Amino acid sequence: MAVPTSRPKLRTAFKNARKISPLYTSGPVAVTSDGQKIVTCVGEEILLTDVTSGAEICRFLGPLGHGGVVSALKFNYPQHSDSLRQQNSMQLVTASVDTRIRIFELSQNRIGGLKPISVLEGHSSVPRGLDVSSDGRWLVSGGRDSVVLVWDLSPLSSASTTESSKKGKNKASVPKLVKTLPILERVEALGLLLSDEESSSSAVGLNDLRFFTGGESGLIKIWEAKEGTTLFSLGDEQTRISDDSEEQRQIVQGIYLPQTSTVVSVHADQNILFHSLSTRQLSRQLIGFNDEIVDVTFLSPALASSSQGLRDTHLALATNSSLIRVYSSKTLDARLLEGHTDIVLALDHGADGRVLASGSKDRSARIWAPNLSTDEDSDWGYHCVAICEGHGESVGAVAMSRKASVDGNGTPSPAFMFTGSQDRTIKMWDLSEIDFYSQAHDGDPSRCKSLMTLKAHDKDINSLDVAPNDRLLVSGSQDRTAKIYSISYNNSSQKSVSGTITLLGVCKGHKRGVWTVRFGKEERVLATGSGDKTVKLWNIDDFSCVKTFEGHTNSVLRVEFLNAGMQMVSSASDGLVKIWNVREEECTATLDNHEDKVWALAISADEKTILSGAADSVVTFWEDCTEEQEQEKELEREEMVLKEQDYHNYLSLNDYRKAIQLALAMQQPGRLLSLFRDIGSHDPESLSLSGDPAVDEVLRTLSGSDLTRLLRYTRDWNANAKTSEVAQRVLFAIFKLRTAEDVMKTFTDEVVELSLVSGELADSSANIKSGNALKELIDSLVPYTERHLTRMDKLLQESYTVDYILGEMDNGMFDDDGDLDMS
């Protein structure tokens, strides 16, 4: 007899754990000397980011930049004991669009009327980079004239008297042009590198000078100054360079970090690269701006080298670009995959997450495999191993086989793949001949064989999915239908590979185009999302709609199954991600962190993380916190039980101060109402304002947020005729026992307390905020109090009428003593 298994708990809470958001759009960049923090510009804001984790530390408003004609500048402040000039001397070296370089002396006697002590002419175009050696002797300048000039600043020290400078230019004091080095590309960034001689605090000779340049090629080149030869380059040459891509990949700024022996290059395509001088490899890449995110999927490249590797260590993004972004989930270090010539529209991964597939507007699909070296500290990445070409229009959907077959090397790999296109056809591709994990990945990618082509729909195909058993395929189209096919794939050794699909049925019912389709992982069901704002669940056996989920206010773009099919996750054009209870057909949670269409959705293998990517260029990591939330609720419940027990103990001991403060802390106005009502009924003849002298003392000494919270509770009680008597008695006691100034001060104290709790400093607006809060309270108390007063006056008048009627009804029937008169 089968043993019944318990159903998994519903996942009802997901927290916004972190996100990938725009990091850099344009403008200057600064990096701390240890390379751990970076300052960038995002629009009009300045962003401080932790480089290792990618977490945002803080941001503040700019704007930042320079609006003048200065193209580069550098301070010259020698730090060595044997430098050419005195330690308290400082110079400013600037380059301008007039191609000249000017040197200013910043000593105190020259600050008033600052004029250059020397003007250097040598460039024929705008100089973009300047740097001075640590001993103050050598100046290097690079410009868009594709040359680097090396200047000797030592003659400036010969200008020892002010009189000589007044007589005119002294040729002996003019810096000398020592070297003109052809760079063969426009120089946009330049900097001197620290040598062993400089680190030992000695003077630097020309033979010791090394510098880096960056420009239109997108490479960092390391040069030695004496011979003007290239020592080595950092970065990769583009395999296909068009005018647009060349302009985007060019370097616009370079930063040298001597503490970590790293050169940081900032590129026009808003990417920031960290190059290690010791290993001569790319150590980290930060992507500044992703544009509109259209698809996302998890990847597990570490499994390529070990069956025990971690799952979902990376993620791939398809954005409004021909480049695929692959991020490390842990550090947000990224790599760009070049290959497609137009925007990438769709992504999918193989059974174990190692292999990546992409479809593009260039009418092709590509298969990507991880580099063998997947160490986070090395130059990890992906490379293209195969290309699928044959569609007549954009490839908007890709789906790989869900089961991994073992290739000739004994390595599990996907056997086939489907692509759906704007040309309304579905193609099946054979992947069995691809060598996914070859040692050499620098060769040309192989060409995949198309096993079949089917005219499937009347309009664009938006989505494809393969069933977990690799036996079914589903397609969703703008023609408002989803079609289910059986898959036949044969790869026996006796004959050639073959594959076909056969239409089984059509799912009709959506009123607009079907954007997404997904098979259930555990049960024979199909989920579809449509432009009609609904998600539908279909029975695969008879192709009937069994459930319809309504809740989104715009087109449903993606849907995924969760928790053994008990739940679904959907994303839509309304910017929301919703979690659905399939059985109850209701939304259990709504995740909101996007401001535009959420095109992309992915779920990790352990189902603890949901990724959502949107047109607002933000990727959000939603982590399951259901258990944490339940534990917090349980702790809160236990704490509340203890507090309630303490409350009853205080009441039994007549310790009204602690009882009232505890009720206020628990935010339970009902208990306070019962307490004040019971106290008022103890002794109606009591001279106490509240009914008990101890309570009067509590009301007289309550401070800060305790008193303001009590006043807000009495405002609510005062709005109800049944509780207005208690409210009026408490208000009467407070305003009799305390001055108006005292009450006003408690509101100010409350504002200060809230500021301290939130970590902010109280400013001059505290009085304004407290005054507004007090005014709001009084404005809400006065109308109801006047209404109660009017009602009491009316009752008093009516009581006189009753007395009169009773007196007339008596008509002498009773004597003065109340005895019946029988005479």
MARVEX-183951 format. One record per residue (C-alpha): z, y, x. Coordinates in steps of 0.2 Angstrom, whole numbers. Layout:
% MARVEX-183951
Z, Y, X
...
% end
This chain:
% MARVEX-183951
0, 0, 0
-5, 17, 7
9, 28, 12
8, 45, 3
7, 59, 15
15, 76, 12
3, 91, 9
4, 105, 22
12, 121, 17
2, 135, 12
-1, 149, 25
4, 165, 16
7, 177, 29
-3, 183, 44
2, 197, 56
-10, 209, 65
-5, 202, 82
-18, 213, 93
-35, 219, 92
-51, 223, 102
-55, 241, 98
-66, 254, 107
-59, 258, 124
-72, 270, 132
-86, 280, 124
-90, 294, 137
-82, 306, 149
-71, 304, 165
-61, 288, 169
-45, 287, 179
-36, 271, 186
-19, 269, 193
-18, 265, 212
-12, 247, 208
-26, 244, 195
-14, 240, 181
-17, 255, 170
-33, 264, 165
-36, 281, 156
-52, 283, 146
-60, 294, 133
-63, 288, 116
-72, 302, 106
-60, 316, 106
-45, 306, 111
-38, 300, 128
-32, 282, 129
-20, 274, 141
-23, 255, 142
-15, 241, 151
-29, 233, 161
-21, 215, 162
-18, 212, 143
-30, 225, 136
-16, 232, 126
-16, 250, 121
0, 259, 128
-3, 276, 120
-16, 289, 115
-17, 308, 113
-29, 321, 108
-41, 329, 121
-54, 335, 122
-56, 331, 140
-70, 336, 151
-78, 350, 161
-91, 363, 154
-96, 372, 169
-109, 369, 183
-98, 360, 195
-106, 342, 198
-92, 335, 209
-76, 340, 218
-64, 334, 230
-47, 340, 238
-46, 339, 257
-28, 336, 261
-26, 327, 278
-11, 315, 278
-12, 309, 296
0, 316, 310
-15, 319, 322
-26, 327, 309
-37, 341, 313
-28, 354, 303
-10, 357, 299
-1, 347, 285
2, 362, 274
-17, 366, 273
-27, 361, 259
-46, 363, 255
-56, 361, 239
-74, 354, 241
-86, 357, 227
-104, 353, 223
-114, 362, 211
-131, 360, 201
-138, 373, 214
-138, 358, 227
-125, 368, 238
-108, 361, 243
-94, 374, 245
-78, 373, 254
-63, 384, 249
-47, 386, 258
-32, 385, 246
-19, 393, 258
-7, 405, 250
-15, 420, 258
-32, 416, 251
-27, 411, 233
-29, 429, 226
-48, 431, 229
-55, 414, 232
-71, 413, 241
-79, 399, 250
-76, 398, 269
-92, 388, 271
-108, 384, 261
-117, 368, 265
-135, 366, 262
-144, 349, 264
-147, 341, 247
-163, 345, 237
-155, 339, 221
-139, 339, 212
-125, 331, 223
-115, 319, 212
-102, 312, 224
-90, 319, 237
-76, 312, 248
-67, 317, 263
-59, 305, 276
-40, 304, 277
-39, 314, 293
-49, 328, 286
-64, 327, 298
-78, 318, 289
-86, 324, 273
-99, 313, 264
-110, 319, 250
-122, 309, 239
-135, 316, 227
-149, 313, 215
-161, 316, 229
-157, 298, 235
-148, 302, 251
-130, 303, 258
-126, 316, 270
-112, 314, 283
-104, 331, 288
-92, 334, 303
-79, 347, 297
-70, 349, 314
-79, 365, 318
-69, 373, 304
-54, 372, 314
-61, 384, 327
-60, 399, 315
-43, 403, 320
-43, 422, 317
-46, 432, 301
-55, 445, 311
-69, 433, 316
-72, 428, 298
-73, 447, 294
-87, 450, 307
-99, 438, 298
-103, 419, 299
-97, 411, 315
-110, 397, 319
-96, 388, 329
-86, 387, 313
-99, 379, 302
-98, 361, 298
-111, 350, 306
-123, 339, 297
-122, 323, 307
-131, 310, 297
-144, 309, 284
-144, 292, 276
-158, 286, 264
-151, 277, 249
-167, 273, 240
-159, 277, 223
-151, 292, 214
-133, 292, 219
-121, 295, 205
-105, 289, 213
-99, 289, 230
-82, 286, 240
-75, 282, 257
-67, 265, 260
-51, 264, 269
-53, 256, 286
-41, 247, 298
-40, 262, 309
-35, 274, 294
-22, 262, 288
-14, 263, 306
-13, 282, 304
-25, 286, 318
-40, 298, 318
-57, 291, 311
-73, 290, 321
-90, 289, 314
-91, 271, 319
-77, 267, 307
-84, 276, 292
-88, 265, 277
-92, 271, 260
-99, 264, 243
-113, 271, 232
-117, 268, 214
-132, 274, 205
-147, 269, 194
-148, 251, 199
-130, 247, 192
-124, 240, 209
-110, 245, 220
-117, 246, 238
-106, 246, 253
-113, 256, 268
-108, 259, 286
-111, 277, 291
-117, 276, 309
-133, 266, 307
-134, 269, 288
-136, 250, 284
-130, 241, 268
-116, 229, 272
-116, 220, 255
-118, 224, 236
-106, 221, 222
-113, 217, 205
-129, 208, 198
-147, 214, 198
-154, 214, 180
-167, 200, 178
-177, 210, 166
-177, 229, 168
-184, 240, 154
-183, 259, 155
-169, 259, 141
-159, 245, 150
-161, 253, 167
-154, 269, 160
-139, 261, 151
-134, 250, 166
-133, 264, 179
-117, 269, 187
-110, 286, 182
-93, 286, 191
-85, 275, 204
-66, 274, 209
-59, 266, 225
-42, 258, 223
-36, 255, 241
-20, 246, 236
-29, 232, 228
-45, 233, 238
-55, 236, 222
-70, 247, 218
-71, 252, 199
-88, 256, 192
-91, 265, 176
-108, 262, 168
-118, 272, 156
-118, 258, 144
-99, 261, 142
-93, 246, 152
-80, 247, 166
-81, 234, 180
-68, 230, 193
-76, 223, 210
-65, 215, 223
-70, 220, 241
-61, 204, 248
-70, 191, 237
-85, 202, 234
-85, 196, 216
-82, 204, 199
-64, 202, 196
-63, 210, 178
-74, 219, 166
-69, 230, 152
-81, 233, 138
-79, 251, 132
-88, 250, 115
-95, 236, 105
-104, 245, 91
-106, 235, 75
-99, 218, 76
-110, 205, 66
-103, 188, 71
-89, 180, 81
-84, 163, 87
-71, 154, 97
-76, 146, 114
-67, 133, 125
-76, 133, 142
-61, 125, 151
-65, 109, 142
-81, 108, 153
-71, 103, 168
-56, 94, 160
-54, 84, 144
-36, 91, 144
-42, 109, 144
-36, 123, 132
-45, 126, 116
-51, 143, 110
-47, 152, 127
-62, 163, 124
-72, 172, 110
-90, 177, 109
-96, 193, 100
-113, 197, 93
-114, 216, 91
-128, 228, 88
-135, 224, 105
-146, 211, 114
-131, 207, 125
-118, 194, 120
-100, 198, 124
-89, 184, 129
-70, 189, 130
-55, 180, 137
-43, 178, 123
-28, 181, 134
-33, 195, 145
-48, 203, 136
-58, 202, 152
-76, 201, 147
-93, 196, 152
-110, 201, 146
-124, 187, 143
-141, 193, 146
-156, 184, 139
-161, 190, 122
-173, 205, 121
-167, 211, 104
-151, 212, 93
-141, 196, 92
-138, 191, 74
-129, 175, 73
-117, 164, 84
-111, 146, 83
-102, 134, 95
-103, 115, 98
-91, 102, 92
-78, 105, 106
-81, 124, 108
-89, 123, 125
-107, 126, 121
-113, 143, 113
-129, 145, 102
-136, 162, 97
-150, 168, 86
-158, 185, 88
-171, 197, 81
-182, 192, 95
-187, 177, 85
-178, 165, 96
-162, 155, 98
-153, 152, 115
-141, 139, 120
-127, 144, 133
-116, 133, 143
-101, 139, 154
-102, 141, 172
-93, 127, 181
-80, 139, 189
-69, 144, 174
-54, 150, 184
-49, 167, 176
-48, 174, 194
-65, 170, 198
-82, 175, 192
-82, 165, 177
-96, 166, 163
-109, 158, 153
-128, 155, 157
-143, 151, 147
-148, 133, 148
-161, 132, 134
-172, 142, 123
-178, 138, 105
-194, 148, 101
-206, 146, 86
-200, 156, 71
-211, 170, 65
-197, 182, 61
-179, 186, 65
-167, 171, 67
-152, 176, 57
-143, 159, 56
-139, 145, 68
-129, 129, 65
-125, 116, 79
-121, 98, 76
-102, 95, 72
-101, 79, 82
-103, 78, 100
-114, 64, 107
-113, 58, 125
-127, 63, 137
-134, 53, 152
-120, 60, 163
-107, 54, 151
-102, 71, 145
-100, 75, 126
-113, 87, 120
-122, 93, 104
-137, 82, 99
-146, 94, 87
-146, 112, 80
-153, 121, 65
-160, 139, 64
-164, 149, 49
-175, 164, 49
-181, 179, 40
-198, 169, 39
-189, 158, 26
-190, 142, 36
-177, 131, 43
-181, 122, 60
-172, 107, 67
-171, 107, 87
-167, 92, 98
-154, 96, 111
-152, 79, 118
-163, 83, 134
-153, 98, 139
-143, 97, 155
-128, 107, 149
-117, 106, 164
-128, 105, 179
-121, 111, 196
-136, 123, 198
-137, 136, 184
-148, 149, 192
-164, 140, 187
-175, 144, 172
-169, 137, 155
-177, 123, 147
-188, 124, 131
-181, 115, 116
-192, 103, 105
-193, 107, 87
-191, 91, 77
-196, 98, 60
-200, 114, 50
-196, 117, 32
-200, 131, 20
-183, 132, 12
-181, 148, 2
-190, 162, -7
-181, 175, 3
-172, 178, 19
-160, 164, 25
-143, 172, 29
-132, 157, 33
-132, 138, 38
-119, 125, 40
-118, 107, 45
-105, 95, 37
-92, 88, 48
-100, 71, 48
-117, 78, 53
-125, 71, 37
-127, 86, 27
-135, 104, 29
-133, 119, 18
-142, 135, 18
-139, 151, 9
-152, 164, 5
-155, 181, -3
-164, 172, -17
-146, 169, -24
-146, 150, -21
-138, 138, -9
-147, 122, -5
-140, 106, 1
-150, 94, 12
-147, 76, 19
-149, 75, 38
-158, 61, 47
-157, 61, 66
-163, 46, 77
-161, 46, 96
-162, 27, 99
-168, 22, 116
-182, 11, 109
-192, 26, 102
-193, 45, 104
-181, 57, 95
-184, 61, 77
-176, 71, 64
-179, 77, 46
-170, 85, 32
-172, 81, 13
-167, 92, -1
-153, 84, -12
-149, 99, -24
-148, 117, -27
-132, 127, -31
-137, 141, -44
-125, 153, -51
-123, 168, -40
-130, 184, -47
-135, 191, -30
-139, 185, -13
-129, 172, -4
-122, 179, 12
-112, 164, 18
-110, 145, 16
-97, 133, 22
-93, 115, 20
-75, 109, 17
-68, 100, 32
-58, 87, 22
-66, 86, 5
-84, 85, -1
-84, 103, -7
-95, 118, -3
-89, 137, -3
-102, 151, -5
-99, 170, -4
-111, 182, -12
-116, 200, -15
-110, 198, -32
-92, 200, -25
-87, 182, -29
-83, 166, -19
-88, 150, -28
-83, 132, -24
-96, 119, -28
-95, 100, -30
-107, 92, -18
-110, 76, -29
-117, 85, -44
-120, 103, -37
-109, 111, -51
-98, 126, -49
-80, 121, -50
-71, 137, -46
-74, 155, -45
-63, 167, -35
-64, 185, -39
-54, 199, -30
-66, 208, -18
-73, 224, -23
-89, 222, -13
-101, 209, -6
-92, 193, 1
-100, 191, 19
-90, 177, 26
-79, 162, 20
-70, 149, 30
-59, 134, 24
-41, 133, 30
-26, 121, 29
-35, 105, 25
-45, 113, 12
-30, 119, 2
-35, 137, 6
-50, 148, 10
-52, 164, 20
-65, 177, 15
-71, 194, 22
-81, 207, 13
-89, 224, 13
-74, 231, 6
-66, 230, 24
-53, 217, 18
-49, 199, 23
-42, 188, 9
-32, 172, 9
-35, 161, -6
-25, 147, -14
-39, 135, -19
-29, 125, -32
-21, 140, -41
-38, 150, -39
-28, 165, -33
-27, 177, -18
-10, 174, -9
-13, 187, 5
-24, 202, 9
-26, 207, 27
-31, 225, 30
-35, 233, 47
-54, 237, 45
-63, 253, 39
-80, 245, 37
-89, 229, 32
-81, 214, 39
-96, 204, 45
-88, 191, 56
-74, 178, 53
-68, 164, 64
-53, 152, 63
-45, 144, 79
-44, 125, 80
-25, 125, 77
-28, 137, 62
-15, 148, 68
-26, 163, 72
-40, 171, 62
-52, 183, 70
-61, 196, 60
-74, 208, 66
-81, 223, 57
-94, 236, 58
-80, 248, 64
-81, 240, 81
-64, 232, 79
-60, 214, 81
-42, 209, 74
-32, 194, 79
-22, 188, 64
-9, 176, 69
0, 165, 56
18, 171, 54
22, 161, 38
37, 151, 46
43, 167, 54
43, 176, 38
52, 162, 29
65, 162, 43
68, 180, 41
70, 179, 23
82, 165, 25
92, 175, 38
92, 190, 26
97, 179, 12
112, 172, 22
116, 189, 28
116, 196, 10
127, 182, 4
140, 186, 17
139, 205, 13
141, 201, -5
157, 191, -1
163, 205, 9
160, 217, -5
170, 207, -17
184, 205, -5
185, 224, -3
185, 226, -21
200, 214, -23
209, 224, -9
205, 241, -18
196, 246, -2
184, 257, -11
177, 265, 5
171, 250, 13
165, 243, -4
155, 259, -8
148, 260, 10
143, 241, 10
134, 243, -7
125, 258, 0
120, 248, 15
114, 234, 5
104, 246, -6
111, 239, -22
113, 253, -35
118, 240, -48
134, 236, -39
138, 254, -37
135, 258, -55
147, 244, -60
160, 250, -48
160, 268, -54
160, 262, -73
175, 250, -70
184, 264, -61
181, 276, -75
188, 264, -88
204, 261, -79
214, 276, -84
205, 288, -96
220, 300, -94
219, 300, -75
218, 317, -67
206, 310, -54
188, 317, -55
180, 300, -53
194, 290, -61
203, 285, -45
210, 296, -31
204, 284, -18
186, 285, -24
188, 304, -24
192, 304, -6
177, 293, -2
165, 304, -11
173, 319, -2
170, 312, 15
153, 302, 13
141, 309, 26
123, 309, 30
111, 296, 23
126, 288, 13
129, 303, 2
110, 307, 0
107, 289, -5
121, 290, -18
114, 306, -25
97, 298, -27
105, 283, -36
114, 295, -48
97, 304, -51
90, 287, -57
106, 284, -68
105, 301, -75
87, 297, -82
94, 284, -93
105, 288, -108
115, 272, -106
120, 276, -88
120, 295, -89
139, 296, -92
143, 287, -75
130, 298, -67
137, 314, -74
155, 309, -68
149, 305, -51
139, 321, -49
154, 331, -56
166, 323, -43
154, 327, -29
150, 345, -33
169, 348, -36
175, 340, -20
161, 347, -9
153, 364, -6
135, 368, -8
133, 370, 11
141, 353, 14
129, 345, 3
114, 354, 10
120, 348, 28
120, 330, 23
101, 331, 19
98, 339, 36
109, 325, 44
98, 312, 35
82, 319, 42
89, 319, 60
95, 301, 58
78, 295, 52
70, 304, 67
82, 295, 79
78, 278, 71
59, 280, 72
61, 286, 90
56, 303, 87
64, 320, 92
70, 331, 78
61, 347, 78
63, 364, 69
55, 356, 53
70, 346, 50
78, 361, 39
62, 362, 30
61, 343, 26
79, 343, 21
77, 358, 10
62, 350, 1
72, 334, -2
86, 343, -9
75, 354, -21
66, 338, -27
83, 330, -31
89, 346, -41
73, 348, -50
74, 330, -56
93, 331, -61
92, 348, -71
80, 343, -85
90, 327, -89
107, 335, -88
101, 349, -100
95, 335, -112
112, 326, -111
121, 343, -114
110, 346, -129
113, 329, -136
132, 331, -134
132, 348, -143
123, 340, -157
135, 326, -158
149, 338, -158
142, 348, -172
139, 332, -182
157, 327, -179
162, 343, -188
151, 338, -203
159, 321, -204
176, 329, -204
171, 341, -218
164, 326, -228
180, 316, -226
190, 331, -231
180, 333, -247
181, 315, -251
200, 315, -250
201, 328, -264
220, 327, -264
221, 309, -266
233, 308, -251
248, 318, -248
252, 327, -232
261, 311, -225
245, 300, -229
254, 291, -244
245, 288, -260
249, 300, -274
252, 290, -290
258, 304, -301
% end
